Amino acid sequence: MRVGAPRPPVISLAWAAVVTSARRGAGDAFMTGLIDKLWDVVLLGGHRRDQVRNISTEVLRRVIKVAALSVALTVARPGAAYRIGPPAIGRRTGC
């Protein structure tokens, strides 16, 4: 953060507890969901840095929600047997 720059808002999401079966892949799943939703809202790519810096709270909330749902689906089952990607998340949750 630059000196003198305004503090970014804190984003909080209501969330239900997830029973985890495995933690392996949680970080990758988060990044996959994050990239997927940034693509959906046309904020992916180095040429869009200024737009990402000025992302609205509501769009950021939607992006983080998809990333978190991606993690929840990944850690809910052991191993790599549960193959569901972020595009399916949008169809199931309306994100």
N, C-alpha and C positions, 0 to 999 in steps of 0.2 A: 504494500500500500504506500502511496506517495505521502510524504510529509505534508500536512495541511489538507489532505483530501478528506471528504466527508466519509464517515463510517458507513459501511454497507448495512442494509437492514438485516435483521435476524429473521430467518424463515423457519417456521415451525409447522409441522404436519401432524394431524391426528393419525395415530397408527395403532393397529391391533398387534398383539403379540404374535410372533411366528415361532413355532416349534422347529428348532433346527435339527437336522439330521447330520449335516456336514457343513463345514465352513469353507472348504476348498472351493475356490472359484468365485467367492463373494466379491472381491475387488474387481475381477474381470467382468462379472455380471453387472456391477454398478456402472463401470465405464461403458459397457455395451449399451445399457439402457440410456445413459447420458448422451452418448453419441447418436443413438437412434432418434431420441426426441429432439436433440439439437438439429438434426437433419430435417425432421418433420416441420419444425418451426423456422426453417431456413436460416439458421445461425451457425452452421458448420463451415469451417474454413478460416484460414489466416486472414483473408481479406474482409472478414466480418468481425474482427476483433473489437472495433469501436462499438458495433451493435451489441456484442456480448457484454461489453463493459457497462452498457446502458440498458441491460435487459430489465424488463418490468418485473415487479415482484410476482405478479400472477403467472407470467410465462416461466419464471424461474421455479415457482412452486410446481407447475406441471412437469417441467423437466426433471426435477428432483423426485417427484412422485413416481415417474416411470422408472428411473434408475433404482429407486428403493423397491419397487415391485419386482423388478428383474432380480434383485438380490433375494427377495423373499421366495420367489419361485425356485431359485438355484439352491438355496440352503435347505429347502423343505424336503428334498429327497437325497439319498446318498448316491455318490458316484455320478457318472455322466449319463445314466439311463434316462433321466428326465430331460428331454431335449425340447425346450420351448424357448423361443426367442422373443425379443422385444416387440416385433410386429404382432404377435399373438396377444401380448399384454394389452395393447390398445383396443383390440377387438373384445377383450373380456372385461375391461374396466372403463372403457370410454375415454381414456386419456388422450 
